[in-house]
Amino acid sequence: MLSEMFEKRKLLSYKYDHALELLDDNQDIIQLLISKEVINQNGSYVEIDETFLDFFEQILEVNEVINTAYINDNFEEVKHNILYYLQENSESRKNSYLKAVKSTLKKIGRITIRNIVDLKRNVENTFKTEPNFKVKLTKLENQKKKLTDIKNLIQQTELLITEDERTFFATALDEELRSISTNLQLQLRESRHNLIETQKQIVEFINQIKSQSEFIEKLRQIKYLKDQFEIRAKTNINALLLEANALAFEKKPSYPLQLSLEGLQGDAVYESILKINRKVKTKIKPFVLIADSISEEYLEVETEEEIHINMDEVRNNFAASGNHLFDFIQQYQFPREVTYEERVTVYCQMISMYENDLEITEKYSRHDTIEYAMVHPKRSRL
């Protein structure tokens, strides 16, 4: 149920009855989840609580919200723990602050890369799927602002590692801290390069939207003037059309020249064709590819024998018997081994093929799990 609710988290129509159906009408489970604040009930609808929803989105890395404040909070936490480390005299407490610094530095690099990936995806989805030009432009402007915030946080983090807290990284003789610091610098450098490409893409999208918006607005004005029959009076459309000389407004010329068959059969036409053929003739000599010889194993004749059931012969033997059709077929000696399922198929085929020669009664009998009609051979009438 939680999996399906998470898949439909963007839809505000997940009903309580549907969740109850998935749990086999066990209301105790739903009430337990509601009491634990895992899900919330709103009338006849239910939804996952925001705390658990954010947790699932972060774990599955499907969160589309760019949270620069979260990166900034981790940045401030690193600065505070570094300050505590430098002021602390107890080795055990210094180690706890050092451990917190290393954990937060790992988190900053991972979150920064995740936010850049989400930002790039959101930019592309906004440009491709948002139908409203004004909303699309506003969203891209906001994403451009978030990109600037991420870029500033990257610069501040790099300064923190290389210059601002140089004393801490020099005094904290920890190999793991050095490795984390080096990896973080590489991640930030890669993130900065990705931000450059994303920024170019945002600027290009914004320019395209503005250009399209201006063109559509101008087109709407022209259409309004045309509908009001004022386009020639209030615009210079006549002068523009005269200056354009666009071939698109010209009719496509056609040359309905058809040669007669008698003329094409003349000697002069034939000589012209030969002359043209000599001019366009190339030095490339076509050659025919020779196929490989056919393997002898493909030429060997293979035969496969199959024993066919003669239905006419079965009908004649049945007509001479005094038994009903189903029992007759079950006891009949076929030229090959026939399974029970095949005998049932023969029974159906006999009724279908020789219906006029059979007397199908309204009596029924049963054999194992199959119920069948009692069928006898039709007796000739005198």
C-alpha positions as CSV (number, residue, x, y, z in Angstrom):
1,M,0.0,0.0,0.0
2,L,2.8,2.5,0.9
3,S,4.6,1.6,-2.4
4,E,1.5,2.4,-4.4
5,M,0.8,5.6,-2.4
6,F,4.4,6.7,-3.0
7,E,4.0,6.1,-6.8
8,K,0.8,8.3,-6.7
9,R,2.2,10.9,-4.3
10,K,1.6,13.7,-6.9
11,L,-2.1,12.8,-7.3
12,L,-4.5,14.1,-4.7
13,S,-7.0,11.2,-5.2
14,Y,-5.8,8.2,-3.3
15,K,-9.0,7.0,-1.5
16,Y,-9.3,5.3,1.8
17,D,-11.4,2.5,0.4
18,H,-8.7,1.7,-2.2
19,A,-6.1,1.4,0.6
20,L,-8.5,-0.7,2.6
21,E,-9.0,-3.0,-0.4
22,L,-5.2,-3.6,-0.7
23,L,-5.0,-4.6,2.9
24,D,-7.9,-7.1,2.6
25,D,-10.3,-4.8,4.5
26,N,-8.0,-4.8,7.6
27,Q,-8.8,-1.4,9.1
28,D,-6.5,-2.1,12.1
29,I,-3.4,-1.7,9.9
30,I,-4.5,1.7,8.5
31,Q,-5.5,3.0,11.9
32,L,-2.1,1.9,13.3
33,L,-0.3,3.8,10.5
34,I,-2.5,6.9,11.1
35,S,-1.8,6.7,14.9
36,K,1.9,6.5,14.2
37,E,1.6,9.5,11.8
38,V,3.0,7.4,8.9
39,I,-0.1,8.3,6.8
40,N,-2.6,11.1,7.2
41,Q,-6.4,10.9,6.6
42,N,-8.3,13.7,5.0
43,G,-11.9,12.8,4.7
44,S,-12.2,9.9,2.3
45,Y,-8.6,10.3,1.1
46,V,-5.2,9.2,2.6
47,E,-1.7,10.3,1.9
48,I,1.9,9.7,3.2
49,D,3.0,12.0,5.9
50,E,5.5,14.7,4.7
51,T,8.3,13.5,7.0
52,F,8.2,10.0,5.6
53,L,7.6,11.2,2.1
54,D,10.8,13.4,2.3
55,F,12.7,10.4,3.7
56,F,11.6,8.1,0.9
57,E,12.4,10.7,-1.8
58,Q,15.9,11.3,-0.4
59,I,16.7,7.6,-0.1
60,L,15.4,6.8,-3.6
61,E,16.9,10.0,-5.0
62,V,13.7,11.1,-6.7
63,N,13.3,14.4,-4.9
64,E,12.8,17.2,-7.4
65,V,13.1,20.1,-4.9
66,I,16.4,21.9,-5.0
67,N,17.2,22.6,-1.3
68,T,20.1,25.0,-1.2
69,A,19.3,25.8,2.5
70,Y,20.1,22.2,3.4
71,I,23.6,22.5,1.8
72,N,24.1,25.8,3.6
73,D,23.1,24.2,7.0
74,N,25.7,21.5,6.5
75,F,28.3,24.2,5.6
76,E,27.5,26.1,8.8
77,E,27.7,22.8,10.8
78,V,31.2,22.1,9.5
79,K,32.4,25.6,10.5
80,H,30.9,25.2,14.0
81,N,32.4,21.7,14.6
82,I,35.8,22.9,13.4
83,L,35.6,25.8,15.8
84,Y,34.7,23.4,18.6
85,Y,37.6,21.1,17.7
86,L,40.1,24.0,17.9
87,Q,38.8,25.2,21.2
88,E,38.5,21.8,22.9
89,N,41.3,20.3,25.0
90,S,39.8,16.9,25.6
91,E,41.0,14.3,23.0
92,S,37.8,12.3,23.2
93,R,35.6,15.3,22.5
94,K,38.0,16.5,19.8
95,N,37.6,13.1,18.1
96,S,33.8,13.4,18.2
97,Y,34.0,16.9,16.6
98,L,36.4,15.6,14.0
99,K,34.1,12.7,13.2
100,A,31.2,15.1,12.8
101,V,33.3,17.2,10.4
102,K,34.2,14.2,8.2
103,S,30.6,13.0,8.1
104,T,29.3,16.4,7.1
105,L,32.0,16.9,4.4
106,K,30.9,13.6,2.8
107,K,27.3,14.7,3.0
108,I,28.0,18.1,1.3
109,G,29.7,16.5,-1.7
110,R,26.9,14.0,-2.2
111,I,24.1,16.5,-1.7
112,T,25.7,19.0,-4.1
113,I,26.0,16.5,-6.9
114,R,22.4,15.3,-6.3
115,N,21.0,18.8,-6.4
116,I,22.9,19.6,-9.7
117,V,21.4,16.5,-11.3
118,D,17.9,17.4,-10.0
119,L,18.4,21.0,-11.2
120,K,19.3,19.9,-14.7
121,R,16.4,17.5,-14.9
122,N,14.0,20.1,-13.7
123,V,15.2,22.6,-16.2
124,E,14.7,20.2,-19.1
125,N,11.3,19.0,-17.8
126,T,10.1,22.6,-17.4
127,F,11.1,23.6,-20.9
128,K,9.6,20.5,-22.5
129,T,6.4,20.0,-20.6
130,E,5.2,23.4,-19.2
131,P,2.5,24.7,-21.6
132,N,2.2,28.2,-20.1
133,F,4.9,30.6,-21.4
134,K,4.8,32.9,-18.4
135,V,4.9,30.1,-15.9
136,K,7.7,28.4,-17.8
137,L,9.8,31.6,-17.9
138,T,9.2,32.2,-14.1
139,K,10.2,28.6,-13.3
140,L,13.4,28.9,-15.3
141,E,14.2,32.2,-13.6
142,N,13.8,30.6,-10.2
143,Q,16.0,27.7,-11.2
144,K,18.6,30.1,-12.5
145,K,18.6,31.7,-9.0
146,K,19.0,28.3,-7.4
147,L,21.9,27.6,-9.7
148,T,23.6,30.8,-8.5
149,D,23.0,29.8,-4.9
150,I,24.6,26.4,-5.5
151,K,27.6,28.1,-7.2
152,N,28.1,30.4,-4.2
153,L,28.0,27.5,-1.8
154,I,30.6,25.6,-3.8
155,Q,32.9,28.6,-3.7
156,Q,32.4,29.0,0.0
157,T,33.1,25.3,0.6
158,E,36.3,25.4,-1.5
159,L,37.5,28.5,0.4
160,L,36.7,26.8,3.7
161,I,38.8,23.7,2.8
162,T,41.7,25.6,1.2
163,E,42.0,28.9,3.1
164,D,39.6,29.8,5.8
165,E,40.2,26.7,8.0
166,R,43.7,25.9,6.9
167,T,44.8,25.7,10.5
168,F,42.3,22.9,11.3
169,F,43.3,20.8,8.3
170,A,46.9,21.3,9.2
171,T,46.6,20.4,12.9
172,A,44.1,17.5,12.5
173,L,46.5,14.8,11.5
174,D,44.0,12.4,10.1
175,E,44.5,10.4,6.9
176,E,40.7,9.9,6.4
177,L,40.1,13.6,6.7
178,R,42.7,14.3,4.0
179,S,41.2,11.7,1.7
180,I,37.7,13.1,2.3
181,S,38.9,16.7,1.7
182,T,40.6,15.7,-1.6
183,N,37.5,13.8,-2.8
184,L,35.3,16.7,-1.9
185,Q,37.5,19.2,-3.9
186,L,37.2,16.9,-6.9
187,Q,33.5,16.6,-6.5
188,L,33.1,20.4,-6.2
189,R,35.3,20.9,-9.3
190,E,33.1,18.5,-11.3
191,S,30.0,20.2,-9.9
192,R,31.3,23.6,-11.0
193,H,31.9,22.4,-14.5
194,N,28.4,20.8,-14.7
195,L,26.9,24.1,-13.4
196,I,28.5,26.0,-16.3
197,E,26.7,23.7,-18.9
198,T,23.4,23.9,-17.0
199,Q,23.7,27.7,-16.8
200,K,24.2,27.9,-20.6
201,Q,21.2,25.7,-21.1
202,I,19.0,27.8,-18.8
203,V,20.0,31.0,-20.6
204,E,19.4,29.4,-24.0
205,F,15.9,28.2,-22.9
206,I,15.0,31.6,-21.4
207,N,16.0,33.3,-24.7
208,Q,14.0,30.9,-26.7
209,I,10.9,31.4,-24.5
210,K,11.2,35.2,-24.7
211,S,11.6,35.0,-28.5
212,Q,8.6,32.6,-28.9
213,S,6.5,34.7,-26.5
214,E,7.2,37.9,-28.5
215,F,6.5,36.2,-31.8
216,I,3.2,34.7,-30.5
217,E,2.1,38.0,-29.0
218,K,2.8,39.8,-32.3
219,L,1.0,37.0,-34.2
220,R,-2.0,37.5,-31.9
221,Q,-2.1,41.2,-32.6
222,I,-1.8,40.6,-36.4
223,K,-4.7,38.1,-36.2
224,Y,-6.8,40.5,-34.2
225,L,-6.3,43.2,-36.8
226,K,-7.0,40.8,-39.6
227,D,-10.3,39.7,-37.9
228,Q,-11.3,43.3,-37.5
229,F,-10.4,44.0,-41.2
230,E,-7.9,46.7,-40.1
231,I,-4.6,45.1,-41.0
232,R,-4.1,47.1,-44.2
233,A,-5.1,50.4,-42.6
234,K,-3.0,50.1,-39.4
235,T,0.0,48.2,-40.7
236,N,2.5,48.4,-43.6
237,I,1.7,44.8,-44.8
238,N,1.3,45.9,-48.4
239,A,4.8,47.4,-48.5
240,L,6.3,44.4,-46.8
241,L,4.8,42.0,-49.2
242,L,6.0,44.0,-52.2
243,E,9.6,44.1,-50.8
244,A,9.6,40.4,-49.9
245,N,9.0,38.9,-53.3
246,A,8.6,35.5,-51.6
247,L,8.5,32.6,-53.9
248,A,6.1,30.8,-51.5
249,F,3.3,33.0,-52.8
250,E,4.1,32.2,-56.5
251,K,2.3,29.3,-58.2
252,K,4.5,26.3,-58.9
253,P,5.3,26.2,-62.6
254,S,4.4,23.1,-64.6
255,Y,5.5,22.0,-68.0
256,P,2.9,19.6,-69.5
257,L,5.2,18.4,-72.3
258,Q,4.4,14.9,-73.2
259,L,6.3,13.1,-76.0
260,S,4.4,10.7,-78.2
261,L,5.2,7.0,-78.3
262,E,5.8,7.2,-82.1
263,G,8.3,10.0,-81.6
264,L,10.2,8.1,-78.9
265,Q,10.5,5.1,-81.3
266,G,12.3,7.1,-83.9
267,D,16.0,6.7,-84.8
268,A,16.8,10.3,-83.8
269,V,15.6,9.7,-80.2
270,Y,17.5,6.4,-80.0
271,E,20.8,8.1,-81.2
272,S,20.2,10.8,-78.5
273,I,19.9,8.2,-75.8
274,L,23.1,6.5,-76.9
275,K,24.9,9.8,-77.0
276,I,23.8,10.7,-73.4
277,N,24.7,7.2,-72.3
278,R,28.2,7.6,-73.5
279,K,28.6,10.8,-71.6
280,V,27.5,9.5,-68.3
281,K,29.2,6.2,-68.7
282,T,31.7,5.6,-65.8
283,K,34.8,3.5,-65.7
284,I,33.5,1.4,-62.9
285,K,32.9,-2.2,-64.1
286,P,30.2,-4.0,-62.1
287,F,31.0,-7.5,-61.2
288,V,28.7,-10.2,-60.0
289,L,29.4,-11.7,-56.5
290,I,29.8,-15.4,-56.6
291,A,28.0,-17.2,-53.8
292,D,29.7,-19.9,-51.7
293,S,29.0,-23.5,-52.6
294,I,26.1,-25.0,-50.8
295,S,27.0,-27.4,-48.0
296,E,26.2,-31.0,-48.7
297,E,24.4,-31.4,-45.4
298,Y,21.7,-29.0,-46.7
299,L,21.2,-31.2,-49.8
300,E,20.6,-34.3,-47.7
301,V,17.0,-35.4,-47.9
302,E,15.4,-35.9,-44.5
303,T,12.1,-37.6,-44.1
304,E,9.7,-37.5,-41.1
305,E,7.0,-40.1,-40.8
306,E,3.7,-39.3,-39.0
307,I,0.8,-41.7,-38.5
308,H,-2.4,-40.0,-39.5
309,I,-5.8,-40.9,-37.9
310,N,-8.3,-41.8,-40.6
311,M,-11.5,-40.2,-39.4
312,D,-13.6,-41.9,-42.1
313,E,-12.4,-45.2,-40.9
314,V,-13.2,-44.3,-37.3
315,R,-16.7,-43.3,-38.4
316,N,-17.4,-46.5,-40.2
317,N,-16.2,-48.6,-37.3
318,F,-18.4,-46.6,-34.9
319,A,-21.5,-47.0,-37.2
320,A,-20.9,-50.8,-36.9
321,S,-20.5,-50.8,-33.1
322,G,-23.3,-50.8,-30.6
323,N,-21.7,-48.4,-28.2
324,H,-22.0,-44.6,-27.7
325,L,-19.4,-42.4,-29.3
326,F,-17.4,-41.3,-26.2
327,D,-17.0,-44.8,-24.9
328,F,-16.2,-46.1,-28.4
329,I,-13.4,-43.6,-28.8
330,Q,-11.9,-44.4,-25.4
331,Q,-11.7,-48.1,-26.3
332,Y,-10.8,-47.7,-30.0
333,Q,-7.5,-49.1,-31.1
334,F,-5.8,-46.3,-33.1
335,P,-2.7,-47.0,-35.3
336,R,-0.6,-45.1,-32.8
337,E,-0.7,-44.3,-29.1
338,V,-3.3,-41.6,-28.4
339,T,-3.5,-39.8,-25.1
340,Y,-6.8,-39.2,-23.2
341,E,-6.8,-35.5,-24.3
342,E,-6.4,-36.5,-27.9
343,R,-9.3,-38.9,-27.6
344,V,-11.5,-36.2,-26.3
345,T,-10.4,-34.0,-29.3
346,V,-11.3,-36.9,-31.7
347,Y,-14.7,-37.1,-30.0
348,C,-15.3,-33.4,-30.7
349,Q,-14.0,-33.7,-34.3
350,M,-16.3,-36.6,-35.0
351,I,-19.4,-34.6,-33.9
352,S,-18.2,-31.6,-35.9
353,M,-17.4,-33.5,-39.1
354,Y,-20.2,-36.1,-39.2
355,E,-23.1,-34.3,-37.5
356,N,-25.6,-35.6,-40.1
357,D,-24.6,-39.2,-39.5
358,L,-24.9,-39.0,-35.8
359,E,-27.8,-38.9,-33.3
360,I,-26.9,-36.4,-30.6
361,T,-29.2,-37.0,-27.6
362,E,-30.0,-34.7,-24.7
363,K,-28.6,-37.2,-22.2
364,Y,-25.3,-36.4,-20.6
365,S,-22.7,-38.5,-18.8
366,R,-19.4,-37.8,-17.0
367,H,-15.9,-39.2,-17.2
368,D,-13.4,-37.8,-14.7
369,T,-13.9,-34.0,-15.0
370,I,-15.4,-34.0,-18.5
371,E,-19.2,-34.0,-19.0
372,Y,-20.2,-35.2,-22.5
373,A,-23.4,-35.8,-24.5
374,M,-24.5,-39.3,-25.4
375,V,-24.0,-39.8,-29.2
376,H,-25.1,-42.8,-31.2
377,P,-24.9,-43.7,-34.9
378,K,-28.0,-42.6,-36.8
379,R,-30.1,-45.6,-37.8
380,S,-31.4,-45.7,-41.3
381,R,-35.2,-45.3,-41.7
382,L,-37.2,-47.8,-43.7
